Structures are given as structure tokens and as C-alpha cells.
Amino acid sequence: MIRKLTKEDHVKVMELIEPKAAENLFIIGDIEAFGYDSDVQDVWGQWEQGNLIAVLLRYRENYIIYSETEYDLKGFAEIINSYKQRCNFSGLKYIVEPLLPYIDKVTRVHREMYYAACEEISYAVNLEQTKQVEYLKPADYEENIKMLASVPEFAASNVTIETRENEEKNKTGRTYFIRDEKGTMVASASTTAENSHSAMIVGVCTRPGYERQGFATKCMEKLCITLLAEGKSLCLFYDNPAAGNIYKRLGFEDIGMWSMLRYEAE
């Protein structure tokens, strides 16, 4: 049986998703932020013999699903099909893939990325060196955004000063950066979708001309040791194995492929 979930179901929801905090980073974060009776969010669950076995969450036009076992493919597909506007659907590939044949929508984008998580850094970090790394404060927002724009990979980034302000206000993201001996900001690493259990690493970048000097690694080390000390699981997406090797040296391990689909309006 599939039905909408309410705050009375919260304990059961967390029993299902909390053990896999990295995998369920977005669901946990959205529930913490918007709960079960917000105008912008709905949460559905499938129950079997009194146990919650699957969760589908909609935040605005974004759907995400999680289950530890086989679930009602047709039932959840009907919910997504009933949304007639453009929408996005995502989740771990092995959970998402069986549902796709039942979704009656025109696919605009279908992208798959590697998904990795970290519970501890795999080597002893030189804490003395991480003292060079600073926490991004409002006075540095504009400089950081300009640095991101200088990196080809992030040239189309939609990060703004308002983005940084909202992350700080809502505690959903943070950024650490480092300067060279001349005071130039040369690298940074950020989080997004932070919640009480996990955080997504994003925006790991180095200013052109300063690559391969370990600046981004120091930012990552500072970010990771800080978050892990807070008891949070870390996760990130990456596009190719070469990029993944950088993160794996830190202690990230692949936990699967992540599927992201965008559907046209009907």
C-alpha cells in the first residue's frame, strides 16, 4: 500500500533512510527543512505488513526515490506521471532503473554519474598545513564567485552571493578556501544539501595556473575532517574514473551510480 506520509510516520521514515545517510542525503535534508505538510513538498511511502519499505519525495518539481527492496513500480510511476509539468527524477541507478519503463513522459535528459561516500579519511592529515585553509566569510563571497567563474568547469555555475548567504543562514552549506603567499585565493571546496547526518561535497576547484600544487587537496582535507568530526557522512558525484581517483585517495568509496532524468511537460 502506498500513501502520503505525515509527521506521525517520521520515526519509521528515519529507520528506513538514516542507516544510509549518504545515499539519502537529499531526502533527509528536504524532510528536515520542509517536513511532511509543506506546499512545496510531498512524501509518499509504501507499507508492507506494517513496515515502511520505500519512500518517494517530491520537492517542487524534483522527485527522488529510495528503497532497500523490490517496491511497487506501477504505483510510484502513477504518482510521477500525474505531475504534468516539467520535472526531474533521480536516485541510485539500481533503484531508479526498474521504474523507468512505467513512466509515461518524454525524457529530455538522462544522465548517470558515479556516487561516492566517505566515513573517514584514509591517511593522517597534516593539521599544521590545514591551518592555511580558511572558512569563507561574507567579505570573501564575491572573490570566491569570481574565482569559480575563472575555472572552465564552473564557468556556468549558478552560485551567487545570495546562494552563499542562504547556505550560511540555513546551515545547508559551507566553503573552505586557501590563498597563496601573495594573498590570491587559489582554491576552494564547498558543501551543499547539508543536514544533520550528511553533506554533499561540491565546487572543488583550483584557479587556472595554480593546479597540481596541492591547494584543492588541502581545502578538501579541512572540509572533510571538520564534517567527519561533526559525525556527518560525506558524499559526492564525479563524472569519470580519473576524477574519482583523486577522491578515493582521501577515503571516498563508490556506492553506486546515480541516475538523473529530466522530463518534458505534457
Secondary structure, DSSP 8 states (H G I E B T S, - for coil): -EEE--GGGHHHHHHHHGGGTTTTHHHHHHHHHH-SS-TTEEEEEEEETTEEEEEEEEETTEEEEEESS---HHHHHHHHHT--S-EEEEEEHHHHGGGGGG--S-EEEEEEEEEEEESS-SS---HHHHTT-EE--GGGHHHHHHHHHHSGGGTT----HHHHHHHHHHTS--EEEEE-TTS-EEEEEEEES--SSEEEEEEEEE-TT-TTSSHHHHHHHHHHHHHHHTT-EEEEEESSHHHHHHHHHHT-EEEEEEEEEEE---
